[in-house]
């Protein structure tokens, strides 16, 4: 029995990914004044560049969300790093934003992975905002070894970091006083202007996420005011 064209599209390589991205865009189209759409896919797959091209032409799409851990990306693997670099370059060419979850499944994830991303992948996207999720960790909490690399590069005015942002989704949840103090120090190195509100699938609810961050991270009222007023570039 022959399948319908729509069923064939779903079962072809990348078909399910396209269907999921289309569903997201359809939902965003119901509230275009409140929401923007990000497409997503595994950057190691052969269809990745095609999906960037397709999504860039669709309404309401402002960026691409990549999840290195769930996609099995190993930035220390030269083949993986090159594929990710090509994806970043293609997204940059189409002037879409990137949100990237850099934490990986590797048990020793930390400084060397951040250095590889900063030197080999991020430079391929010099003209667009790149938002690093969970302050370069996996959430809850964050990975200070990785975040330190970006904080030091920003403090040194490294041009590769000029469009770099961080979200604080779940980073303050359940952390010790010492960890929260270090996080505050990193935020000051990075600069509060680069810190974006973020949440994850609940619980906790979105409001609770902000309260957790606001009540536990030892920042000043002025610093919290700055972060609360930040708007991601793709919303402007």
Backbone as a ProteinNet text record, in pm:
[ID]
protein_1_A
[PRIMARY]
XXXXXXXXXXXXXXXXXXXXXXXXXXXXXXXXXXXXXXXXXXXXXXXXXXXXXXXXXXXXXXXXXXXXXXXXXXXXXXXXXXXXXXXXXXXXXXXXXXXXXXXXXXXXXXXXXXXXXXXXXXXXXXXXXXXXXXXXXXXXXXXXXXXXXXXXXXXXXXXXXXXXXXXXXXXXXXXXXXXXXXXXXXXXXXXXXXXXXXXXXXXXXXXXXXXXXXXXXXXXXXXXXXXXXXXXXXXX
[TERTIARY]
85.6	0	89	58.3	135.1	95.5	194.5	167.5	128.6	56.4	24.3	151.6	153.7	273.4	312.4	212.3	245.6	309.3	262.5	320.9	462	483.7	617.7	714	666	751.9	793.7	702.1	732.2	829.3	827.1	912.6	1045.9	1060.3	1187.5	1287.7	1419.5	1518.6	1489.2	1476.3	1445.5	1298.4	1215.4	1073	1006.1	1037.1	978.8	1026.8	1152.4	1206	1132.7	1113.1	1040.5	899	835	697.9	692.1	789.8	791.9	818.8	910.3	936.3	813.1	745.6	624.4	516.2	504.9	406.2	436.7	564.8	603.8	566.2	596.8	566.8	416.2	341	195	140.7	195.5	151	190.1	311	355.8	267.4	223	140.6	8.1	-32	-155.3	-136.4	-12.2	17.4	143.3	142.5	265	314.9	229.1	271.9	341.4	333.5	391.9	506.7	506.1	599.3	681.8	800.1	879.9	915.5	945.3	973	1122.1	1169.8	1303.9	1289.1	1352.3	1358	1469.6	1464.4	1567.6	1591.5	1711.9	1750.1	1884.5	1925.1	2056.6	2159.9	2257.9	2352.8	2445.9	2447.5	2532.6	2465.9	2335.9	2261.7	2284.9	2270.9	2293.5	2193.3	2073.5	1969.4	1978.4	2075.7	2081.8	2085.3	2172.1	2184.4	2058	1993.9	1868.2	1758.5	1756.1	1653.1	1675.1	1800.2	1827.4	1770.8	1800.1	1751.8	1599.9	1535.5	1389.4	1330.9	1382.6	1327.9	1348.1	1457.8	1486.1	1379.8	1307.4	1205.4	1065.3	1051.4	919.6	884.6	756	716.8	742.2	771.2	786.3	916.4	998.1	1121.6	1230.4	1280.9	1384.8	1519.6	1519.9	1646.8	1642.7	1755.4	1774.5	1818.6	1756.2	1796.2	1868.4	1989.5	2069.9	2097.8	2094.6	2119.5	2229.7	2352.4	2466.8	2457.3	2412.7	2405.3	2308.7	2185.8	2084.8	2118.4	2196.9	2232.9	2359.6	2424.9	2547.8	2666.9	2664	2775.8	2891.7	3009	3131.9	3225.5	3237.3	3313.7	3461.9	3510.7	3651.5	3676.3	3569.7	3578.5	3587.3	3697.7	3714.7	3601.7	3550.2	3440.2	3314.5	3284	3167.2	3184.4	3302.2	3327.5	3312.9	3358.2	3347.4	3202.5	3124.7	2982.3	2909.6	2940.9	2878.8	2921.3	3047.7	3095.6	3020.1	2998.1	2924.5	2780.6	2720.4	2584.3	2581	2675.5	2681.3	2701.8	2788.2	2813.2	2688.1	2613.4	2491.5	2384.4	2374	2277.3	2317.8	2446.3	2496.3	2465.4	2482.7	2457.2	2312.1	2220.6	2077.7	2030.7	2124	2098.9	1988.4	1991.3	1905.5	1986	1917.2	1985	2008.2	2096.7	2123.8	2106.9	2034.2	2035.4	2096.2	2201.5	2272.9	2294.8	2257.4	2278.3	2410.6	2517.7	2652.6	2693.8	2627.2	2660.1	2646.1	2740.2	2738.3	2730.7	2719.1	2709.5	2845.8	2952.6	3086.4	3106.5	3155.7	3165.3	3262.9	3360.5	3460	3431	3305	3267.8	3313.8	3380.2	3427.7	3511.2	3627	3709.2	3749.8	3799.1	3850.3	3738.7	3616.6	3504.3	3467	3469	3439.7	3546.3	3671.5	3778.8	3764.7	3723.3	3703.4	3588.9	3479.2	3365.7	3404.9	3475.6	3514.2	3610.3	3698.5	3800.8	3759.8	3676.8	3648.9	3508.2	3410.3	3271.4	3212.3	3221.8	3162.6	3210.9	3339	3383.1	3310.7	3243.5	3169.9	3040.9	3003.3	2879	2907.6	2984.4	3027.2	2923.3	2815.8	2723.4	2586.9	2567.7	2435.9	2445.5	2335.8	2338.7	2345.6	2432	2443.2	2418.3	2311.8	2272.5	2310.3	2394.3	2435.3	2339.3	2274.2	2173.7	2237.7	2166	2205.6	2346.2	2387.4	2522.1	2627.9	2612	2708.5	2705.8	2603	2588.1	2469.3	2426.7	2314.3	2187.4	2197.9	2082.7	2028.2	1984.8	2000.9	2149.7	2176.2	2313.8	2382.9	2512.5	2590	2728.1	2810.1	2944	3046.1	3103.8	3189.2	3315.1	3369.2	3488.3	3463.5	3344.3	3311	3280.4	3199.8	3161.3	3282.3	3380.1	3500.2	3569.9	3571.3	3635.6	3570.3	3437.2	3365.6	3377.3	3369.9	3380.1	3516.3	3621.4	3755.7	3771.7	3713.8	3723.3	3648.5	3532.4	3454.7	3529.2	3582.1	3655.8	3777.6	3833.2	3950.1	3910.7	3780.8	3729.9	3761.7	3755.4	3775.8	3665.9	3701.8	3600.4	3505.7	3546.4	3459.7	3335.9	3340.6	3230.1	3137.8	3153.7	3080.8	2929.6	2880	2735.9	2691.7	2767.1	2740.5	2650.8	2547.8	2455.2	2441.5	2386.5	2367.9	2229.5	2162.6	2038	2058.9	1976.9	1997	1892.2	1837.3	1736.4	1788.9	1728.2	1751.7	1889	1972.4	2109.6	2118.5	2018	2023.9	1948.5	1883.4	1798.3	1880.2	1854.3	1914.2	2064	2122.1	2267.4	2312.2	2435.5	2490.7	2523.7	2544.4	2580.2	2710.1	2805.1	2934.2	2918.5	2837.3	2814.3	2744	2646.7	2572.3	2661.6	2754.3	2848.8	2939.6	2986.7	3072	2994	2866.6	2783.3	2771.3	2751.3	2742.7	2872.5	2985.2	3113.7	3125.5	3080.4	3086.7	2995.4	2878.4	2786	2850.6	2925.1	2992.1	3104.9	3171.9	3273.8	3209.5	3099.6	3029.8	2963.9	2907.1	2831	2682.4	2609.5	2466.2	2387.2	2435.7	2364.6	2356.7	2443.1	2445	2359.1	2298.1	2225	2076.6	2018.9	1878.6	1797.4	1675.5	1583.8	1561.1	1553.2	1522.4	1459.1	1375.5	1316.9	1320.3	1281.1	1278.4	1138.7	1118.4	990	960.8	840.8	805.1	777.4	772	800.3	951.1	993.3	905.3	842.4	737.4	671.6	765.2	732.3	818.5	841.2	735.8	751	841.8	826.1	909.3	1055.5	1079	1215.5	1284.2	1213.4	1269.3	1290.5	1193.2	1205.5	1324.7	1344.9	1458	1589.1	1600.6	1721	1734.2	1624.1	1624.8	1657.3	1610.1	1622.4	1748	1816.6	1930.9	2065.4	2071.1	2199.8	2235.3	2351.8	2385.9	2430.5	2335.6	2359.4	2294.2	2328.9	2268.6	2132	2052.8	1922.2	1939.4	2043	2066.9	2100.5	2177.9	2211.4	2087.6	2003.4	1878.3	1788.2	1786.1	1705	1752.8	1884.3	1940.5	1899.6	1914.6	1881.1	1732.5	1649.1	1504.5	1464.3	1541	1507.4	1569.3	1654.6	1718.5	1618.1	1632.4	1548.1	1638.8	1614.4	1696.3	1690.4	1800.3	1802.3	1696.7	1662.9	1565.4	1422.1	1399.9	1267.3	1252.8	1361.6	1356.1	1297.3
-118.7	0	123.5	221.2	343.7	436	502.7	599.2	732.1	813	947.4	1030.9	1142.1	1225.9	1273.3	1308.4	1357.1	1247.8	1122.5	1013.4	984.8	991.1	969.4	1075.7	1201.3	1309.3	1284.1	1225.5	1202.5	1086.9	990.6	874	888.7	989.2	1014.8	1067.9	1058.4	1112.9	1258.6	1285.3	1421.2	1455.6	1363.3	1393.9	1427.4	1351.1	1378.9	1513.2	1544.9	1673.2	1788.1	1776.1	1880.5	1894.8	1782.7	1786.7	1856.7	1828.7	1891.8	2041.6	2079.9	2222.2	2292	2228.4	2287.3	2303.4	2204.7	2214.5	2334.2	2352.9	2465.9	2598	2609.6	2734.2	2757.2	2650.6	2662.6	2715.3	2665.3	2711.6	2857.3	2895.1	3033.4	3127.2	3082.2	3166.4	3205.5	3134.1	3168.6	3291.1	3316.3	3428.6	3501.7	3552.5	3609.4	3734.6	3800.2	3919.2	3884.7	3757.7	3716	3616.9	3541.4	3430.2	3442.4	3383.6	3364	3216.1	3169	3026.7	3002.8	2893.5	2842.7	2701.1	2673.3	2536.4	2462.3	2329.4	2249.4	2121.6	2066.7	1943.5	1899.3	1781.1	1729.9	1783.7	1863.2	1924.1	1824.7	1699.8	1599.1	1529	1547.8	1476.8	1539	1455.3	1501.5	1607.8	1605.9	1700.4	1834.4	1851.5	1971.4	2100.3	2106.5	2229.2	2255.8	2151.7	2168.1	2223.2	2177.4	2224.7	2371	2414	2555.8	2637.7	2594.6	2665	2671.3	2560.7	2554.9	2645	2633.7	2711.1	2861	2899.4	3041.4	3109.7	3032.9	3088.9	3084.3	3026.1	3009	3127.8	3160.1	3274.3	3248.8	3357.3	3358.7	3294.5	3240.5	3175.3	3280.8	3286.9	3384.2	3318.4	3185.9	3123.8	2972.8	2915.3	2770.1	2733.5	2631.8	2579.5	2446.7	2436.5	2315.3	2260.4	2129.3	2064.2	1961.6	1998.5	1911.3	1779.6	1784.3	1662	1561.3	1604.5	1513.6	1468.3	1547.8	1513.5	1429.2	1407.4	1327.7	1399.8	1533.4	1610.5	1607.4	1572.7	1573.6	1675.8	1790.4	1899.3	1868	1769.8	1731.3	1632.2	1587.2	1500.9	1591.8	1590.2	1683.2	1677	1558	1545.3	1614	1594	1658.8	1810.5	1855.4	1999.2	2064.9	1997.9	2053.5	2059.4	1958.7	1961	2072.1	2087.7	2194.9	2331	2343.3	2469.8	2504.8	2406.4	2431.8	2473.9	2414.6	2451.7	2595.4	2631.2	2768.5	2867.5	2833.5	2923	2941.2	2833.8	2841.8	2925	2909.8	2989.4	3136.3	3163.4	3299.9	3362.8	3286.6	3337.6	3382.2	3315.1	3347.2	3441.7	3487.7	3587.1	3543.8	3417.1	3367.8	3364.2	3372.4	3360.8	3213.1	3188.5	3052.8	3048.4	2948.3	2911.2	2772.2	2755.8	2628	2577.2	2453	2381.5	2307.1	2358.4	2308.8	2190.2	2170.8	2055.8	1928.9	1836.5	1711.9	1592.7	1474.3	1352.2	1304.9	1370.8	1331.3	1363	1265.7	1279.5	1388	1418.6	1519.1	1655.3	1678.5	1806	1923.2	2019	2133.9	2228.5	2267.9	2371.3	2338.1	2218	2186.5	2187.8	2154.2	2157.1	2302	2387.9	2529	2592.9	2557.9	2613.1	2568.7	2443.8	2394.3	2467.8	2488.4	2560.5	2703.7	2769.1	2907.9	2924.5	2829.1	2843.7	2787.2	2683.1	2613.1	2634.5	2659.1	2662	2802.4	2869.4	3002.4	3101.9	3103	3200.6	3191	3079.7	3065.1	3145.7	3201.6	3279.9	3416.8	3501.1	3628.5	3739	3722.5	3833.1	3817.3	3713.2	3684.2	3660.6	3681.9	3649.5	3499.6	3459	3318.3	3313.2	3246.4	3234.7	3096.9	3093.1	2966.7	2935.5	2821.9	2784.2	2740.9	2763.7	2715.5	2760.2	2878.3	2926.1	2820.5	2753.3	2654.5	2523.2	2501.5	2374.2	2296.4	2199.1	2116.6	2144.3	2215	2243	2115.8	2120.5	2235.4	2261.9	2386.2	2426.6	2458.5	2478	2507.9	2446.7	2454	2395.4	2508.4	2536.7	2653.8	2643.8	2524.1	2507.5	2558.4	2529.4	2574.4	2723.7	2768.7	2909.2	2999.5	2954.7	3034.5	3071.6	2980.5	3006.1	3125.1	3125.9	3234.2	3364.3	3355.1	3474.4	3541.4	3462.1	3517.8	3579.2	3515	3568.5	3701.6	3710.4	3835	3945.3	3911.8	4010.9	4062.6	3979.2	4018.1	4084.3	4111.4	4173	4091.2	3960.1	3870.2	3896	3933.7	3968	3852.3	3729.6	3615.8	3615.2	3689.8	3688.9	3809.9	3889.7	4017	3999.1	3887	3863.2	3746	3721.4	3605.6	3643.8	3561.2	3580.2	3448.5	3457.6	3339.7	3345.9	3231.9	3231.4	3155.1	3189.8	3132.1	3026.4	2960.6	2857.6	2751.4	2740.1	2639.4	2646.9	2745.3	2743	2766.7	2833.6	2862.8	2759.8	2665.5	2570.8	2473.4	2470.5	2371.5	2381.5	2499.5	2514.5	2563.7	2532.7	2576.2	2725.3	2781.3	2922.4	2950.8	2858.6	2877.5	2880.1	2789.9	2785.6	2913	2958.8	3078.9	3202.4	3206	3317.3	3318.7	3201.3	3192.5	3232.9	3192.7	3230.8	3382.3	3447.6	3593.7	3656.7	3599.6	3650.1	3633.9	3520.2	3497.5	3595.1	3621.3	3715.5	3852.8	3891.7	4022.4	4022.7	3908.9	3898.8	3908.9	3839.8	3835.8	3969.3	4030.1	4153.3	4124.1	4191.4	4163.3	4184.2	4268.9	4295.3	4171.8	4076.2	3955.4	3842.7	3865.2	3759.7	3770.3	3660.7	3658	3565.3	3608.1	3520.9	3393.6	3282.6	3156.1	3061.1	2973.4	2871.3	2740.4	2634.8	2504.3	2447.1	2324	2261	2255	2295.8	2296.3	2157.3	2140.1	2247.5	2277.2	2393.8	2498.4	2581.8	2654.9	2744	2859.9	2929.6	3038.3	3143.8	3182.2	3284.6	3234.8	3108.4	3051.8	3047.5	3025.3	3023.3	3157.3	3266.4	3399.4	3423.8	3386.5	3408	3331.8	3209.7	3130.1	3200.4	3251.4	3324.5	3453.4	3524.9	3656.3	3646.3	3540.9	3529.9	3456.1	3390.2	3308.6	3355.9	3414	3458.4	3594.4	3609.4	3733.3	3846.5	3898.5	4015.1	4137.3	4254.5	4377.3	4400.2	4487.6	4522.1	4580.5	4659.2	4720.4	4614.6	4515.4	4407	4326.4	4298.1	4227.5	4311.6	4440.8	4530.3	4526.6	4525.6	4518	4388	4276.1	4146	4137.2	4188	4184.6	4264.8	4367.2	4451.7	4407.5	4305.6	4259.2	4194.3	4221.7	4159.2	4090.8	3963.7	3890.5	3958.9	3965.4	4035.1	3985.2	3856	3803.5	3841.9	3908.5	3959.7	4107.7	4171.8	4317.1	4350
0	0	0	-83.3	-90.3	23.6	81.1	186.5	123.7	198.5	152	152.8	76.6	75.9	215.7	299.9	433	516.9	502.6	579.3	529.6	398.8	346.6	400.1	411.1	461.5	604.9	682.1	822.3	841.6	749.4	766.5	694	606.3	540.1	642.5	612.8	706.3	741.3	868.7	912.6	908.5	864.8	851.1	982.4	1085.9	1216.9	1271.1	1246.2	1290.2	1221.9	1091.5	1018.2	1070.7	1097.6	1148.3	1284.3	1371.2	1502.9	1491.6	1404.4	1384.2	1327.4	1234.5	1177.4	1283.2	1373.6	1481.5	1571.4	1605.4	1688.8	1623	1496	1423.6	1416.9	1398.2	1394.5	1527.9	1638.7	1770.1	1792.6	1752.5	1768	1686.2	1571.4	1484.2	1548.3	1652.4	1723.8	1811.3	1854.1	1942.8	1894.6	1772.5	1714.8	1785.6	1864.2	1936.4	2067.6	2109	2236.6	2220.2	2111.7	2096.4	1969.3	1972.5	1851.3	1843.7	1725.4	1705.3	1684.2	1742.5	1716.4	1662.2	1551.1	1500.2	1572.9	1565.7	1630.9	1552.8	1569	1500.5	1555.8	1518.6	1556.6	1457.1	1502.5	1408.3	1341.2	1386.7	1324.6	1206.9	1191	1087.5	949.6	847	710.2	667.3	725.5	684.2	758.7	846.4	930.5	848.6	748.9	669.9	589.4	542.4	468.9	559.9	685.7	777.3	815.3	822.6	844.8	729.6	608.2	489.4	487	521.3	519.3	627.9	749.3	861.1	841.9	780.5	760.8	674.8	596.4	507.2	567.4	686.3	747.1	836.8	848.5	931.5	1079.4	1151.9	1297.9	1347	1258.2	1301.5	1321.4	1445.7	1479.3	1507.6	1522.8	1556.4	1555.2	1595.4	1601.2	1743	1799.4	1931.1	1908.4	1963.3	1951.9	2091.5	2103.4	2231.7	2210	2243.3	2216.6	2292.5	2417.7	2496.6	2437.8	2410.4	2355.6	2214.9	2143.2	2005.5	1997.5	2111	2110	2051.7	2053.6	1999.7	2098.8	2050	2129.5	2066.3	2129	2067	2056.8	2132.8	2123	2010.4	1948.3	1830.7	1707.4	1631.8	1520.1	1417.6	1390.5	1294.4	1347	1474.3	1532.9	1535.5	1574.1	1581.1	1444.8	1340.5	1205.7	1160.8	1191.6	1154.8	1229.4	1357.1	1434.8	1380.9	1342.3	1286.7	1158.8	1071.9	947.8	976.9	1078.1	1116.1	1167.9	1252.3	1303.7	1188.9	1094.2	981.2	896.5	874.9	794.8	865.3	996.4	1072.4	1068.6	1082.3	1075.1	939.4	833.9	699.2	682.4	750.3	739	848	930.6	1034.8	1131.8	1168.7	1274.8	1405	1517.5	1647.2	1680.2	1775.9	1823.2	1974	2021.2	2163	2168	2246.2	2245	2386.5	2405.6	2531.7	2514.6	2576.2	2549.4	2635.4	2747.8	2831.6	2749.7	2766.3	2691.5	2786.5	2728	2807.6	2858.3	2816.5	2859.7	3007.6	3083.3	3229.1	3271.5	3186.2	3223	3160.5	3121.2	3059.9	3146.5	3080.7	3155.7	3071.8	3123.1	3061.4	2917.8	2894.2	2760.5	2655.8	2697.3	2603.7	2570.8	2673.9	2650.5	2561.7	2584.2	2501	2356	2335	2198.5	2130.6	2203.3	2146	2112	2203.1	2182.8	2066.2	2046.3	1942.8	1807.2	1805.9	1680.9	1625	1709.9	1663.8	1668.7	1782	1796.2	1691.2	1650.8	1551.2	1416.7	1391.7	1265.1	1264.1	1379.7	1387.9	1449.1	1380	1440.1	1437.7	1361.8	1336	1401.8	1480.2	1536.4	1687.2	1759.8	1902.5	1925.3	2017.3	2057.8	2208	2245.4	2386.1	2437.7	2540	2600.9	2715.8	2707.4	2806.5	2937.2	3046.9	3180	3219.8	3175.8	3208.7	3177.7	3065	3013.9	3090.4	3172.1	3242.3	3189.8	3267.3	3225.5	3301.9	3416.3	3499.3	3565.1	3693	3781.7	3811.6	3846.1	3866.5	3735	3741.1	3620.7	3637.9	3532.8	3537.2	3538	3653.9	3666	3580.6	3565	3480.7	3339.8	3287	3152	3151.5	3246.2	3249.5	3267.7	3344.1	3367.8	3236.9	3141.4	3012.5	2942.8	2939.5	2872.2	2951.3	3084.2	3167.5	3149.4	3145.7	3128	2989.2	2888.3	2752.4	2741.7	2803.5	2800.5	2875	2992.2	3070.7	2994.5	2906.8	2826.9	2695	2676.5	2553.8	2429.3	2443.6	2330.3	2226.6	2103.2	2002.6	1969.2	1996.7	1967.9	2057.6	2167.1	2264.1	2250.9	2147.8	2142.5	2138.5	2085.6	2076.7	2164	2270.6	2355	2473	2496.9	2608	2684.7	2805.9	2891	2954.7	2965.7	3042.9	3172.6	3272.7	3405.3	3440.2	3339.3	3363.8	3459.8	3575.4	3680.4	3746.5	3714.6	3765.5	3916	3973	4116.4	4200	4135.9	4207.8	4291.9	4422.5	4510.3	4527.9	4509	4516.9	4654.8	4689.5	4817.4	4813.3	4931.2	4942	4867.6	4875.7	4808.8	4657.2	4603.4	4459	4412.3	4489.6	4452.3	4458	4551.5	4558.9	4436.1	4397.6	4278.4	4153.9	4146.1	4032.1	4023.1	4136.7	4136.9	4085.8	4125.9	4077.5	3926.8	3874.9	3730.5	3655.7	3711.5	3647.4	3637	3738.5	3733.9	3631.9	3615	3510.5	3371.8	3355	3226.5	3196.5	3300.5	3285.5	3288	3376.1	3392.9	3264.3	3174.6	3048.5	2959	2982.4	2899.6	2958.6	3072.9	3143.5	3112.1	3063.7	3022.6	3111.5	3137.9	3211.9	3131.5	3201.3	3134.7	3233.4	3185	3268.9	3192.7	3257.2	3193.4	3210.6	3166.1	3188	3337.7	3377.6	3519.7	3571.2	3707.5	3801.4	3812.9	3863.6	3915.8	3805	3841.1	3745.1	3711.5	3602.3	3555.5	3663.4	3734.5	3838	3950.1	3986.6	4092.1	4051	3922.5	3869.7	3894.4	3865.3	3887.7	4036.9	4119.2	4262.8	4320.8	4272.4	4319	4288.5	4167.8	4127.7	4208.5	4221.4	4287.9	4437	4499.8	4644.3	4691	4599.3	4643.5	4590.7	4473.1	4417.9	4478.2	4539.8	4610.9	4518.7	4443.2	4358.6	4423.8	4376.6	4428.1	4363.5	4424.1	4366.7	4226.6	4208.5	4077.9	3973.7	4011.8	3918.2	3881.3	3979.7	3949.7	3859.4	3882.2	3798.9	3654.1	3636.8	3501.3	3433.3	3503.6	3445.3	3413.5	3505.1	3482.3	3359.1	3328.1	3213.3	3082.6	3085.9	2963.4	2870.2	2742.1	2639.2	2538.1	2515.1	2418.3	2281.1	2209.5	2080.8	1982.2	1988.7	1892.3	1926.6	2040.8	2075.4	2039.5	2005	1982	1846.3
[MASK]
++++++++++++++++++++++++++++++++++++++++++++++++++++++++++++++++++++++++++++++++++++++++++++++++++++++++++++++++++++++++++++++++++++++++++++++++++++++++++++++++++++++++++++++++++++++++++++++++++++++++++++++++++++++++++++++++++++++++++++

